[in-house]
Amino acid sequence: LQLNQAATIDWKGANGWTTLGYAQVLFIANIVGNHVQQCFSKERSLHMAIDACTTVEQVRAIDIDTGWPSN
């Protein structure tokens, strides 16, 4: 769609099929990209917390379940 912004694509959603244009696809891409970035940021913070641990008990104390972006 970047090469031909007048083009459309077929898209299957929760309510069935629809046709999306450039602006709609760009909107979805931004939402998905932001979500993925938030996931990577959370993973990075956990990675750094785990790397800073010196004992198994410290690793076990890290809460890996909270702080993730919502769906």
VOTOR-44363 format. One record per atom (N, C-alpha, C): residue number from 0; z, x, y. Coordinates in nm, 4 decimals, always signed. Layout:
residues N
+-----+----------+----------+----------+
!   i !       up !     east !    north !
+-----+----------+----------+----------+
! NUM !        Z !        X !        Y !
...
+-----+----------+----------+----------+
//
This chain:
residues 71
+-----+----------+----------+----------+
!   i !       up !     east !    north !
+-----+----------+----------+----------+
!   0 !  +0.0000 !  +0.0809 !  -0.1198 !
!   0 !  +0.0000 !  +0.0000 !  +0.0000 !
!   0 !  +0.0000 !  +0.0856 !  +0.1268 !
!   1 !  +0.0502 !  +0.2076 !  +0.1179 !
!   1 !  +0.0462 !  +0.2935 !  +0.2362 !
!   1 !  -0.0979 !  +0.3236 !  +0.2771 !
!   2 !  -0.1860 !  +0.3353 !  +0.1800 !
!   2 !  -0.3256 !  +0.3660 !  +0.2110 !
!   2 !  -0.4025 !  +0.2426 !  +0.2564 !
!   3 !  -0.3593 !  +0.1260 !  +0.2120 !
!   3 !  -0.4252 !  +0.0007 !  +0.2494 !
!   3 !  -0.3180 !  -0.1041 !  +0.2751 !
!   4 !  -0.2676 !  -0.1084 !  +0.3963 !
!   4 !  -0.1567 !  -0.1966 !  +0.4289 !
!   4 !  -0.1948 !  -0.3440 !  +0.4264 !
!   5 !  -0.3222 !  -0.3738 !  +0.4147 !
!   5 !  -0.3660 !  -0.5129 !  +0.4029 !
!   5 !  -0.3618 !  -0.5607 !  +0.2581 !
!   6 !  -0.3453 !  -0.4681 !  +0.1650 !
!   6 !  -0.3421 !  -0.5036 !  +0.0230 !
!   6 !  -0.2124 !  -0.5756 !  -0.0105 !
!   7 !  -0.2130 !  -0.6436 !  -0.1233 !
!   7 !  -0.0927 !  -0.7105 !  -0.1722 !
!   7 !  -0.0702 !  -0.6685 !  -0.3169 !
!   8 !  +0.0515 !  -0.6917 !  -0.3652 !
!   8 !  +0.0816 !  -0.6637 !  -0.5049 !
!   8 !  +0.1508 !  -0.7846 !  -0.5661 !
!   9 !  +0.1322 !  -0.8009 !  -0.6942 !
!   9 !  +0.2042 !  -0.9035 !  -0.7687 !
!   9 !  +0.3426 !  -0.8502 !  -0.7997 !
!  10 !  +0.4426 !  -0.9359 !  -0.7859 !
!  10 !  +0.5817 !  -0.8953 !  -0.8043 !
!  10 !  +0.6535 !  -1.0027 !  -0.8825 !
!  11 !  +0.7254 !  -0.9627 !  -0.9847 !
!  11 !  +0.8018 !  -1.0581 !  -1.0646 !
!  11 !  +0.9487 !  -1.0489 !  -1.0256 !
!  12 !  +1.0031 !  -1.1595 !  -0.9791 !
!  12 !  +1.1425 !  -1.1646 !  -0.9398 !
!  12 !  +1.2204 !  -1.2598 !  -1.0271 !
!  13 !  +1.3425 !  -1.2865 !  -0.9893 !
!  13 !  +1.4309 !  -1.3746 !  -1.0659 !
!  13 !  +1.3750 !  -1.5169 !  -1.0758 !
!  14 !  +1.2980 !  -1.5558 !  -0.9762 !
!  14 !  +1.2426 !  -1.6920 !  -0.9745 !
!  14 !  +1.0964 !  -1.6979 !  -1.0153 !
!  15 !  +1.0451 !  -1.5917 !  -1.0747 !
!  15 !  +0.9063 !  -1.5900 !  -1.1194 !
!  15 !  +0.8205 !  -1.4978 !  -1.0342 !
!  16 !  +0.6907 !  -1.5208 !  -1.0381 !
!  16 !  +0.5931 !  -1.4334 !  -0.9731 !
!  16 !  +0.5730 !  -1.4708 !  -0.8267 !
!  17 !  +0.5450 !  -1.3698 !  -0.7463 !
!  17 !  +0.5103 !  -1.3871 !  -0.6063 !
!  17 !  +0.4157 !  -1.2749 !  -0.5658 !
!  18 !  +0.3626 !  -1.2841 !  -0.4473 !
!  18 !  +0.2752 !  -1.1801 !  -0.3944 !
!  18 !  +0.3431 !  -1.1188 !  -0.2728 !
!  19 !  +0.3495 !  -0.9872 !  -0.2710 !
!  19 !  +0.4145 !  -0.9169 !  -0.1609 !
!  19 !  +0.3133 !  -0.8349 !  -0.0821 !
!  20 !  +0.3369 !  -0.8283 !  +0.0472 !
!  20 !  +0.2573 !  -0.7433 !  +0.1339 !
!  20 !  +0.3305 !  -0.6149 !  +0.1660 !
!  21 !  +0.2662 !  -0.5347 !  +0.2498 !
!  21 !  +0.3189 !  -0.4026 !  +0.2838 !
!  21 !  +0.4608 !  -0.4085 !  +0.3394 !
!  22 !  +0.4847 !  -0.4952 !  +0.4376 !
!  22 !  +0.6162 !  -0.5016 !  +0.5017 !
!  22 !  +0.7244 !  -0.5401 !  +0.4019 !
!  23 !  +0.6935 !  -0.6318 !  +0.3114 !
!  23 !  +0.7921 !  -0.6743 !  +0.2117 !
!  23 !  +0.8234 !  -0.5623 !  +0.1133 !
!  24 !  +0.7207 !  -0.4919 !  +0.0691 !
!  24 !  +0.7415 !  -0.3805 !  -0.0238 !
!  24 !  +0.8198 !  -0.2687 !  +0.0446 !
!  25 !  +0.7890 !  -0.2411 !  +0.1696 !
!  25 !  +0.8616 !  -0.1376 !  +0.2438 !
!  25 !  +1.0090 !  -0.1766 !  +0.2582 !
!  26 !  +1.0371 !  -0.3032 !  +0.2840 !
!  26 !  +1.1739 !  -0.3526 !  +0.2952 !
!  26 !  +1.2500 !  -0.3301 !  +0.1641 !
!  27 !  +1.1869 !  -0.3676 !  +0.0526 !
!  27 !  +1.2487 !  -0.3496 !  -0.0794 !
!  27 !  +1.2701 !  -0.2006 !  -0.1083 !
!  28 !  +1.1707 !  -0.1193 !  -0.0771 !
!  28 !  +1.1812 !  +0.0250 !  -0.1024 !
!  28 !  +1.2975 !  +0.0857 !  -0.0252 !
!  29 !  +1.3186 !  +0.0416 !  +0.0968 !
!  29 !  +1.4303 !  +0.0932 !  +0.1764 !
!  29 !  +1.5646 !  +0.0534 !  +0.1158 !
!  30 !  +1.5752 !  -0.0691 !  +0.0689 !
!  30 !  +1.6996 !  -0.1144 !  +0.0058 !
!  30 !  +1.7269 !  -0.0352 !  -0.1219 !
!  31 !  +1.6248 !  -0.0200 !  -0.2046 !
!  31 !  +1.6405 !  +0.0543 !  -0.3301 !
!  31 !  +1.6736 !  +0.2010 !  -0.3010 !
!  32 !  +1.6021 !  +0.2608 !  -0.2069 !
!  32 !  +1.6275 !  +0.4004 !  -0.1725 !
!  32 !  +1.7693 !  +0.4224 !  -0.1218 !
!  33 !  +1.8183 !  +0.3309 !  -0.0401 !
!  33 !  +1.9548 !  +0.3405 !  +0.0110 !
!  33 !  +2.0561 !  +0.3292 !  -0.1029 !
!  34 !  +2.0325 !  +0.2370 !  -0.1942 !
!  34 !  +2.1227 !  +0.2194 !  -0.3087 !
!  34 !  +2.1270 !  +0.3468 !  -0.3942 !
!  35 !  +2.0106 !  +0.4014 !  -0.4226 !
!  35 !  +2.0030 !  +0.5235 !  -0.5042 !
!  35 !  +2.0745 !  +0.6383 !  -0.4328 !
!  36 !  +2.0565 !  +0.6501 !  -0.3005 !
!  36 !  +2.1236 !  +0.7565 !  -0.2259 !
!  36 !  +2.2749 !  +0.7411 !  -0.2331 !
!  37 !  +2.3239 !  +0.6186 !  -0.2213 !
!  37 !  +2.4673 !  +0.5949 !  -0.2313 !
!  37 !  +2.5201 !  +0.6343 !  -0.3700 !
!  38 !  +2.4413 !  +0.6067 !  -0.4734 !
!  38 !  +2.4818 !  +0.6461 !  -0.6095 !
!  38 !  +2.4888 !  +0.7976 !  -0.6225 !
!  39 !  +2.3877 !  +0.8671 !  -0.5699 !
!  39 !  +2.3893 !  +1.0133 !  -0.5762 !
!  39 !  +2.5062 !  +1.0703 !  -0.4961 !
!  40 !  +2.5363 !  +1.0118 !  -0.3819 !
!  40 !  +2.6491 !  +1.0600 !  -0.3009 !
!  40 !  +2.7804 !  +1.0430 !  -0.3760 !
!  41 !  +2.7978 !  +0.9274 !  -0.4430 !
!  41 !  +2.9193 !  +0.9048 !  -0.5220 !
!  41 !  +2.9258 !  +1.0040 !  -0.6373 !
!  42 !  +2.8142 !  +1.0252 !  -0.7045 !
!  42 !  +2.8115 !  +1.1217 !  -0.8146 !
!  42 !  +2.8472 !  +1.2607 !  -0.7650 !
!  43 !  +2.7948 !  +1.2980 !  -0.6483 !
!  43 !  +2.8243 !  +1.4308 !  -0.5937 !
!  43 !  +2.9737 !  +1.4465 !  -0.5652 !
!  44 !  +3.0358 !  +1.3421 !  -0.5068 !
!  44 !  +3.1783 !  +1.3520 !  -0.4767 !
!  44 !  +3.2604 !  +1.3639 !  -0.6045 !
!  45 !  +3.2205 !  +1.2934 !  -0.7095 !
!  45 !  +3.2910 !  +1.3057 !  -0.8382 !
!  45 !  +3.2702 !  +1.4443 !  -0.8986 !
!  46 !  +3.1483 !  +1.4940 !  -0.8901 !
!  46 !  +3.1168 !  +1.6273 !  -0.9417 !
!  46 !  +3.2048 !  +1.7316 !  -0.8729 !
!  47 !  +3.2163 !  +1.7219 !  -0.7414 !
!  47 !  +3.2978 !  +1.8177 !  -0.6668 !
!  47 !  +3.4460 !  +1.8046 !  -0.7034 !
!  48 !  +3.4923 !  +1.6814 !  -0.7223 !
!  48 !  +3.6331 !  +1.6601 !  -0.7595 !
!  48 !  +3.6603 !  +1.7182 !  -0.8977 !
!  49 !  +3.5689 !  +1.6986 !  -0.9898 !
!  49 !  +3.5864 !  +1.7521 !  -1.1255 !
!  49 !  +3.5826 !  +1.9043 !  -1.1240 !
!  50 !  +3.4889 !  +1.9605 !  -1.0495 !
!  50 !  +3.4797 !  +2.1067 !  -1.0404 !
!  50 !  +3.6059 !  +2.1692 !  -0.9817 !
!  51 !  +3.6757 !  +2.0959 !  -0.8962 !
!  51 !  +3.7971 !  +2.1491 !  -0.8335 !
!  51 !  +3.9180 !  +2.1438 !  -0.9270 !
!  52 !  +3.9057 !  +2.0731 !  -1.0364 !
!  52 !  +4.0179 !  +2.0596 !  -1.1299 !
!  52 !  +4.0398 !  +2.1891 !  -1.2076 !
!  53 !  +4.1659 !  +2.2131 !  -1.2379 !
!  53 !  +4.2008 !  +2.3309 !  -1.3174 !
!  53 !  +4.2689 !  +2.2932 !  -1.4487 !
!  54 !  +4.2970 !  +2.1635 !  -1.4639 !
!  54 !  +4.3596 !  +2.1186 !  -1.5882 !
!  54 !  +4.2909 !  +1.9908 !  -1.6372 !
!  55 !  +4.3059 !  +1.9649 !  -1.7639 !
!  55 !  +4.2521 !  +1.8421 !  -1.8227 !
!  55 !  +4.3194 !  +1.7204 !  -1.7601 !
!  56 !  +4.4453 !  +1.7300 !  -1.7315 !
!  56 !  +4.5188 !  +1.6190 !  -1.6703 !
!  56 !  +4.4609 !  +1.5833 !  -1.5339 !
!  57 !  +4.4220 !  +1.6825 !  -1.4568 !
!  57 !  +4.3614 !  +1.6559 !  -1.3267 !
!  57 !  +4.2277 !  +1.5820 !  -1.3425 !
!  58 !  +4.1511 !  +1.6225 !  -1.4404 !
!  58 !  +4.0231 !  +1.5550 !  -1.4660 !
!  58 !  +4.0480 !  +1.4105 !  -1.5068 !
!  59 !  +4.1419 !  +1.3884 !  -1.5954 !
!  59 !  +4.1732 !  +1.2523 !  -1.6407 !
!  59 !  +4.2237 !  +1.1632 !  -1.5279 !
!  60 !  +4.2826 !  +1.2218 !  -1.4255 !
!  60 !  +4.3379 !  +1.1452 !  -1.3139 !
!  60 !  +4.2297 !  +1.0975 !  -1.2159 !
!  61 !  +4.1088 !  +1.1490 !  -1.2276 !
!  61 !  +4.0010 !  +1.1099 !  -1.1359 !
!  61 !  +3.9521 !  +0.9697 !  -1.1718 !
!  62 !  +3.9487 !  +0.8842 !  -1.0724 !
!  62 !  +3.9006 !  +0.7473 !  -1.0914 !
!  62 !  +3.7483 !  +0.7457 !  -1.0790 !
!  63 !  +3.6816 !  +0.7329 !  -1.1908 !
!  63 !  +3.5344 !  +0.7363 !  -1.1903 !
!  63 !  +3.4733 !  +0.5959 !  -1.1781 !
!  64 !  +3.5556 !  +0.4942 !  -1.1758 !
!  64 !  +3.5050 !  +0.3574 !  -1.1789 !
!  64 !  +3.4935 !  +0.2914 !  -1.0417 !
!  65 !  +3.5654 !  +0.3385 !  -0.9421 !
!  65 !  +3.5619 !  +0.2740 !  -0.8126 !
!  65 !  +3.4805 !  +0.3565 !  -0.7131 !
!  66 !  +3.4348 !  +0.2871 !  -0.6088 !
!  66 !  +3.3618 !  +0.3549 !  -0.5027 !
!  66 !  +3.2114 !  +0.3572 !  -0.5191 !
!  67 !  +3.1618 !  +0.2950 !  -0.6239 !
!  67 !  +3.0172 !  +0.2882 !  -0.6447 !
!  67 !  +2.9595 !  +0.1748 !  -0.5604 !
!  68 !  +2.8317 !  +0.1858 !  -0.5204 !
!  68 !  +2.7724 !  +0.0764 !  -0.4422 !
!  68 !  +2.7591 !  -0.0494 !  -0.5286 !
!  69 !  +2.7652 !  -0.1628 !  -0.4620 !
!  69 !  +2.7471 !  -0.2877 !  -0.5359 !
!  69 !  +2.6002 !  -0.3112 !  -0.5629 !
!  70 !  +2.5728 !  -0.4010 !  -0.6525 !
!  70 !  +2.4321 !  -0.4312 !  -0.6864 !
!  70 !  +2.3672 !  -0.5067 !  -0.5772 !
+-----+----------+----------+----------+
//
